[in-house]
Amino acid sequence: MTITEFQKLIEDIYYDKDSGRGMEATFMWFVEEVGELSRALRRGSREELQDEFADVAAWLATLASIAGVNLEAAVTEKYQGGCPKCGSTPCRCSDV
């Protein structure tokens, strides 16, 4: 499944509910899911990690849809040439 196909699937399932809730409230749900991912990363359960990564991706996709952003086009434009700062793959930017 491409990112665009995933974003469309999430729209088909949740767009009416999420857009009706509004950007701010939907963003709060996204942040809550990121918190759940953080807890899963500390616990290390593979199944829980997979579920939480999927949830975070779904909430990110729905936020992009509400904002009118094609997520696949956005990430392609920004990252297809490598690191947006140094242009290298792998990144050669100094962390300092």
N, C-alpha and C positions, 0 to 999 in steps of 0.2 A: 504494500500500500504506500503510495506517495504521501508526502505531507499535505498536499492539496486534497487528496482523496480522504485523508484522515480528518482534515478541517471540515470538509463537506459532511462527512459522517457525523461528526460532533454537532454541526449545525442542524442536521436532520433530526438528531435526537434531542438536543437541548436549547437550540437558538431561541425559540419563543419564550421559554421560561427564563433563560439567562438574560436576554435583551430586555424582557419585562422587568426584571429585577434591577437592571441598570448597571452601568460600568463600575461605579464605586462599590456596590454591594457584591457584585460578581468578583471584583478584584479581592475583596476581603475573603471570599471563599477560596480563591487561588492561594492567598497567603496562608490560610489554614492548611491547605493541602501541602504546601511547601514545608510547613511545620511538621506534618505527619511524615513527610519524606525524610526530614532531618532525624526524627525519632527512629525511623526504619534503618537509616544509615548507621546509627549507633548500635542497634540491636543485631544487625547483620543477617536477618532472615531473608533468604533469596526470594521466596514467594512474596513476602511483604514488600521488599524492595521493588520487585516487578510491578506489583499493584500500585504502589505509591508513585513510581515514575510514570505509569500510565495515567493516573489521576492528574498529576501535575501537567502532563502534556495535554490532556483533554481541557483542563481549565485554561491553559495558555492559548489553546486553539480557539476556545469560545471567546476569550477576551479579544483576540485578534479579529475574529468575526464581528463582534460588536463594534470594534473600532474601524471596521472596513479595510482591514489589512490582510492581504494574501500572505500567509506565513511562509509558504515555500518560496515565493518571489522575494520576500524580505530577506530570508536567510541566504538564498542564492546570491542575491545582489551584494550582500555585505561580505560573504565568506568565500565565494567561489574563487577569488584570486589569492587565497591564503589569509594570513593575519591582516586585518584591516589597517594596522599601524605600520608594520614592516614589510608586508606583502610576501612573507616567506611561509613555506610549509616544510617543516615545522616552524613555528614562531621563533624568531631570534631576538625578540625584544628583551631588554634587560628588565628584570623584576624589581630593580631598585628604583 
